[in-house]
Amino acid sequence: MALNVEVFEDEAAVAAAAAAMIAAEARSSVAARGRFVMAVSGGRTPWIMLRALAGMEMPWGAVHVVQVDERVAPAGDPDRNLTRLAEALLAHAPLRRDQVHAMPVESPDLEDAAGRYAAELRAVAGTPPVLDVVHLGLGADGHTASLVPGDPVLDVTDADVALAGPYLGRRRMTLTYAAIDRARRVLWLVTGAEKAGVLGQLRAADRSIPAGRVRQDRAVVLADRSAAQLPGGSASS
């Protein structure tokens, strides 16, 4: 089954389409199961998406937001995904703080903290946890979440949350493939011409890149025209 790729004019259009898709998934999930659990990654386009989502019709009282990954850094650090998440969503949406589940990367015992976060996922999304939507980005090196090339975390199969080694100067905590692949929907946002080559690898399920190992039958890619360019200058659809 080919990976579903939808192409939009630019980053803003990708973010708007993603917000609308999440809002629809939220309404459907709450109607079916009484809650909606969404996992969010970092990156520039997601903050535009979350700012748009904050203004949409959402069953906010039944929404839980968890993190796909997080840098090990102090509270409020601009490198933290949580810092940007608060700015983009919490500052504008009627979402209680206790509905946002932050990875405990300030803990002195990070291994224990990863285990505690896995338990928190079970508390909000069942045992084993099944997330309704997992948003993922795609790095130019083929990484997604904090599943980066060559890191031992790629081979973790017995945990939903694990620690990755240093990447771009920060150690990270991340969801593993096990947690991501259980999701009811995986939503990839891919923007920028520098992603064109690696998007091709993702579409081919190329397992030489970390992103290519993510389950694809429940996934959709929202890409802008720059990222979706194919050889010869035509855009995919």
N, C-alpha and C positions, 0 to 999 in steps of 0.2 A: 504493500500500500504506500503510495507516494506521499511525502510530507506535504501538507496543505500550506501553500505560501500565498498570502494576499499582499498585493503591492499597492502602495499609496504614494501620493505625489511627494511628500516631504515628511520630516520628523514630526511636525505638528499634527499632520493628518494621521500618522501612525499612532501618536499618543491619544488623540481623540477617539479613534476607532477602538483602541485597546480599552479605554475607559468605558465606552459604551458596551463592549463585550463583557467586561467584568461586572458592570451593573446588571446586565441581563442574567449572567450566571448567578449573581447574588440573589436576585429575586426568585429564580428557579430553585436554587438550593434551599432557601429559607422556606419556600412553599412545600418542598419535598421532605426536608429533614429538620427544619426549625432553626438552622444556623448556617453560616457561610464562613469558611476558613480560607483565607488567601495568604499565600507566601510571596513576599516581595523581595526582589534583588535591588542592587544599587545601579548607578549609571545616570546619565543625564536625561534620556527620554522618559524613564519611569517617573521622575519627579514631575514632569509635565503631565504625564498620564494621571498621577495621583491628584494633582491640583485640579484637573478636569473632573475626576471622579468625585471630588469633595462637593461639587455643585450639582451632582446628579441625584435622581430619585433612587435612594438606596434604603434597604431595611436596616439602618445603622445599628439599631438595638440588638440585632442578632449577628453582627459582623465581628469576626476575630481576624486580626492581622498578625502574622508571624513573619519571621525573617528567613530568607533563603541562606544568607551568609552575612557575616559581620567581621570587620577588622578589630583586632585586639588593640584598643585605644581607650583613653579616658572618656567619661561621660561628657557630652557636649563637643567633643573633638570634631572638627570639620571633616575628618576622614571617615567618621562613623556613618554608616547608612542610616542608623536610627536618628541622627541629627537632621538629616535631610528629610526623612520620613515625617518627622514631627513638623518641620517647616511646611511641607507640601500638603500633608493630609490632616494631621491633628489640629493644626492652627485654623483649619477652615471647615472641618466636618464635625458633626455632632457625635463623635466617637469618644467613649470614655477611655482614660488611660489604661484601665485594667483590661480593655479589649485589644490592646496592642502588647504583644508578647515579645519582649526584647531578649536577644541572646545575651547571656550573662558573661560578657567578655571582660568585665572588670574584676572577676573573681580571681583570687590568688591561686586557686586550683582549677585550671582550665579543663582538665580531664573530667573532674567531678562536675564542673559546670555544663559540659556537653551532655553528660548523662542526665542532669537535672532538666535541661532544655528538652531532651527527648521525652522525659516524663511529662513535661508541660504540654508537649504536642499531643501525647496520648490523652491528657485531660480534656483538651478542646476538640480533638479530631478522632478519638476512638483508639482502640487497640487491635491491630496496629493502626497508627494514624493515617487517615485518608484525607488529604487536603483537597479542597474543591478546585482551587486554581493555584498553580505555581507559575509565577512570572519569572522568566529567565532572560538574561542578556547573552550576547555572544562576543567574546573578545577576539581581536585580530589574530591572536595566537591559538584560537580554538577553545579557550577555556569558557566555562560557564559556571555560575555560582562561584565558589572558591575551589572548584575542581580544575586544577591547573596541570598542564603537561608535566609528566614526570613525578608528580607528588604521590607518595604512598596512599594518600586519602582516596585516590581513584579505585583502590582495591578493597576498601572497607565494605564488607557485605553484611556484617552482623550488628550494625548500629545505624540509626536514622540521622544522628548528628555526630560529627567528628571534627577533629582539629586538623588543619592543613599547615604546612610549613610556611615560612616567610615568602611573600610574593609582593613585589613592588614596595618592599620596606616594612610590611606589616604581616604578622601572623594572623590567621583567620580561623573562624568557626564556620562550619558549613553544613547544610543538608547533604546527605549522601545520595547516590543513585537510588538506593532502596526507598527512601522517602519520596524523592521526586517521581519515581516511576509508578508509585501507587496513586498519584494524583488523578482526579477525574478529568482535569484539563491542564495542559501545559501551554502557556502563552509566551512565545518568543517575541521579543521586540528587537529588530535588527535595523540599524540606520547607519548611513555613511559609506562612501565609496571604498574605504579601507576594509570593509567587511565583505566585499563582493566575493573574493576568492574563498574565504572560509565559509560563507553562506552556501556556496556550491558544495563544499565538503559536508556541511550539515545535511543538505538535501540528499546527498548520496549515503547518509548514515556512515560516514567514514570514521571508523573506530580508532584511527590514528590520532584524532583530536578528541579531547574530553567531551565536547558537546555532541559528537557523533555517537556517543554511547547512551544517550538519553532515549528512552522509549518514544516512538514517534506516532503510534496509532491514535493517541489522544491529544496530539499536539497541533498547534497552528502557529505559523510564522506571520507576523505583520512586519513588512519591510518597506522602506522607502525606495524610490527608483534608483538612487545611487547605489544602495546595497544590492539590489536585485539585478543589476546589469549582468548580462551574459556576454560571452565572446561575440564580437561583431557589433556590440552596442545596443542590442535589443534587451528589453526588460522582460523578466519572467512574469508569469501570471498564475 
